[in-house]
């Protein structure tokens, strides 16, 4: 192979133009084998280095960027969802609190109403009992007073009789007279 | 004055192992690709800097080209297609430097790459689909009597793929570099031909500048075309029978 590579200057007629000497270089078949061998070596090495070293790195860079962008977008979407969820939870908590406040107010109002009702009832009962007591006292006083009326009448009668007759009647007679006049 | 085709001459550097200027620039391209990409991605930044952006754009560009033509399953060929694209692109662009050897202007190199692509398609097609892979040559919905002709045409078209794939890249790079050299040569020849002719030197110089710009475009476009066609052929291996 090596000797075929060398231009065959010796076989040409000496003194020819230089251009004629080299013929048409791309068709110089004696260079083909060497070029093919070196092309094969070069291309195999190039292919190996590119496919094992350069392209994985390049693809890695591009994929990595794509992944990061996708992840960022996912994160943003997740955060948006979380924010929306938080918003919903807040609304719910607010509604719950409002409900509880209302229930509490209702309860308090009911309790207060019941308390004042009870107080009023107790007061009414107290007043009623005092009224009844007072009425009883009045009745007793009245009865007592009425029981004194006979005594007063007897006294009055004996005083009148004494004034008229000048002498006190017998108490029995006054009693009898009172009995007779009793309505 | 050197001949315009002298730049395509393969010159031995270490003859004993067949190491030539062609080998040197193949290795140089590969080293530039691997070194450049490793350097660009060394920080693994989340927010890429300029160099890392370029690396990521190249990655996404090839990935999009591949998935657009061959679908999601095409991504299993991503390292292969990426290596091909980067190698052809770097070799093309490196060849644009004055005095540098253009690896892709060698028909044997482009043909070897094309055979690698077609070989991958055929081997993967048969391993994955077995006999069904031959359905590639039998389009559906063709009248029975027309089928033999169609199959012959499909086979010829399939066999011409590596030739067209390699010739396109080779011819573009070759023609561009010859044109550049020719117009550059005009500048020198006119300058040496006397004062009257020397006044005309700006014309081919402007042409050379314009062609240089065009060749940078061609270097990129041809690398892209090579990659897109590779993706289309790989799609045949992934989904034969359309």
HADDOCK unambig.tbl for C-alpha pairs under 7 A between the chains (distance, minus, plus):
assign (segid A and resid 2 and name CA) (segid B and resid 15 and name CA) 5.68 0.50 0.50
assign (segid A and resid 2 and name CA) (segid B and resid 16 and name CA) 5.41 0.50 0.50
assign (segid A and resid 2 and name CA) (segid B and resid 17 and name CA) 6.64 0.50 0.50
assign (segid A and resid 2 and name CA) (segid B and resid 18 and name CA) 5.69 0.50 0.50
assign (segid A and resid 5 and name CA) (segid B and resid 15 and name CA) 7.00 0.50 0.50
assign (segid A and resid 5 and name CA) (segid B and resid 18 and name CA) 6.78 0.50 0.50
assign (segid A and resid 19 and name CA) (segid B and resid 3 and name CA) 5.64 0.50 0.50
assign (segid A and resid 24 and name CA) (segid B and resid 5 and name CA) 6.95 0.50 0.50
assign (segid A and resid 25 and name CA) (segid B and resid 8 and name CA) 5.66 0.50 0.50
assign (segid A and resid 25 and name CA) (segid B and resid 9 and name CA) 4.83 0.50 0.50
assign (segid A and resid 25 and name CA) (segid B and resid 10 and name CA) 6.91 0.50 0.50
assign (segid A and resid 26 and name CA) (segid B and resid 8 and name CA) 6.46 0.50 0.50
assign (segid A and resid 26 and name CA) (segid B and resid 106 and name CA) 5.07 0.50 0.50
assign (segid A and resid 26 and name CA) (segid B and resid 107 and name CA) 6.01 0.50 0.50
assign (segid A and resid 31 and name CA) (segid B and resid 10 and name CA) 6.93 0.50 0.50
assign (segid A and resid 32 and name CA) (segid B and resid 108 and name CA) 6.03 0.50 0.50
assign (segid A and resid 34 and name CA) (segid B and resid 18 and name CA) 5.38 0.50 0.50
assign (segid A and resid 35 and name CA) (segid B and resid 22 and name CA) 6.81 0.50 0.50
assign (segid A and resid 35 and name CA) (segid B and resid 23 and name CA) 6.50 0.50 0.50
assign (segid A and resid 35 and name CA) (segid B and resid 109 and name CA) 6.94 0.50 0.50
assign (segid A and resid 36 and name CA) (segid B and resid 109 and name CA) 6.68 0.50 0.50
assign (segid A and resid 36 and name CA) (segid B and resid 112 and name CA) 7.00 0.50 0.50
assign (segid A and resid 38 and name CA) (segid B and resid 23 and name CA) 5.62 0.50 0.50
assign (segid A and resid 39 and name CA) (segid B and resid 26 and name CA) 6.70 0.50 0.50
assign (segid A and resid 42 and name CA) (segid B and resid 26 and name CA) 6.52 0.50 0.50
assign (segid A and resid 42 and name CA) (segid B and resid 27 and name CA) 5.87 0.50 0.50
assign (segid A and resid 42 and name CA) (segid B and resid 30 and name CA) 6.81 0.50 0.50
assign (segid A and resid 46 and name CA) (segid B and resid 30 and name CA) 5.71 0.50 0.50
assign (segid A and resid 46 and name CA) (segid B and resid 83 and name CA) 6.85 0.50 0.50
assign (segid A and resid 47 and name CA) (segid B and resid 79 and name CA) 6.89 0.50 0.50
assign (segid A and resid 47 and name CA) (segid B and resid 80 and name CA) 6.61 0.50 0.50
assign (segid A and resid 47 and name CA) (segid B and resid 83 and name CA) 5.74 0.50 0.50
assign (segid A and resid 50 and name CA) (segid B and resid 34 and name CA) 6.80 0.50 0.50
assign (segid A and resid 50 and name CA) (segid B and resid 79 and name CA) 6.75 0.50 0.50
assign (segid A and resid 50 and name CA) (segid B and resid 83 and name CA) 6.92 0.50 0.50
assign (segid A and resid 51 and name CA) (segid B and resid 79 and name CA) 5.24 0.50 0.50
assign (segid A and resid 54 and name CA) (segid B and resid 37 and name CA) 6.73 0.50 0.50
assign (segid A and resid 54 and name CA) (segid B and resid 38 and name CA) 6.26 0.50 0.50
assign (segid A and resid 58 and name CA) (segid B and resid 41 and name CA) 6.87 0.50 0.50
assign (segid A and resid 58 and name CA) (segid B and resid 56 and name CA) 6.90 0.50 0.50
assign (segid A and resid 61 and name CA) (segid B and resid 44 and name CA) 5.93 0.50 0.50
assign (segid A and resid 65 and name CA) (segid B and resid 46 and name CA) 6.01 0.50 0.50
